[in-house]
Amino acid sequence: MTGFDEREKGFEKKFELDQELAFKVKARRNKLLALWAAERMGLTGEAAEKYARAIVELRHHDDNDLVAHILQDATEKGITLDSARLRAELARATAEAKRQLGVPT
């Protein structure tokens, strides 16, 4: 194996690890956000955990889908959540997820 091949394998491995870490951060962030939203919707304990698991399992394609989903869930429960506040909480949850997983910001 040449030095170039070894370097290429190293880059591929780093890319793979970076992708895995990004997935973990997003899943943790979505759980933290869902738990925050669940609390505002009056869900506690196992109900809040179940809601958070459901949000994580949906694997939203982007942040807009995630925010829209949570806003819709809140509306269905008769709770008004502000989109700007939800997005601010999303940013906080992202930072917290990175902190919990030891990812530099």
N, C-alpha and C positions, 0 to 999 in steps of 0.2 A: 504494500500500500504506500502510495506516495504521500509526501507532506501535504499536497493539495487535497488529496482524498481524506486524509485525517482531519484537516481543517474544515472541509465540507461537512463531514460527519459531526464535528463539534458544533458547527453552526446549526445543523439540523436538530441536534439534541437540545441546544439552548432554545431554539424556536419552540420545540415540543414542550419543554418545561415552562417557558413563558406563557404558552397557550393554556396549559393546565392550571397555572397559577391565576391567570386572568379569569378562567372559568370558576375557580374556587372563590375568588374575590366577588365576582358577580353573584354567585349563589348565596354567599354569606350576606352581601349587601341587600339582596332581595329579601332574605329572611328577616334581617334587621328592620328594613322598611315595612315589611308586612306585619311584624310584631308591633311596630309603632302605630300603624294604621288600625290594626285589630283593637288596640287599646282605645283608640278614639271611637271605634264602632261598638265599644262595650263588650268586647270579647276578652275573656281572661282564661288563664290556665290551659287546659287541653284544647278548648275551642280556639284560642289564639294560636297555639302551636299547630293545630290542624290547618288553620287558615294560612299560616306562614308556609307550611309544607306544600299546600296547594299552589301558592304563588310561585314558589321555587320550582315546582315540577312543571309549571306551564312553560317555562323557558321562553319568555318574551323576546321577540326579535330585537327590540330596541327599547330605550328608556321611555319613549313616547307611548308605546304599547303598555308598558308596565304602569305608568302613571294613569293612563286612560282606564285600565282595568281596575285599579284600586279606587279611582274616583267613581266608577260605575258601581262597584261593590258597596261603597259608602252611600251613594245615592239610593241604592236598593234598600239599604237599612235605615233610610231617612236621616242620614248624617251628611252634613255639608262639609266637605274638605276643600280648602283653597288649593288650586293647582300650584301656585307659586310656593306656598308653604310645603306642599308635598315634594316639590322639586328641591327645595332647600334641605328637606329631611333626607332626600335621596343622596345629595352631596355629603351630608353628615354621615349617612350610613356607609357610603363608599369609603370615606376616610377611616371610619371605625373598623370596617371589614379589613382594610389594608393593615391597620394597626394590629388587629387580632391575629392576622396571618403573617405578621412580620415583614410586610412588603414596604419598601421605602416609598415615600410619597414624593 
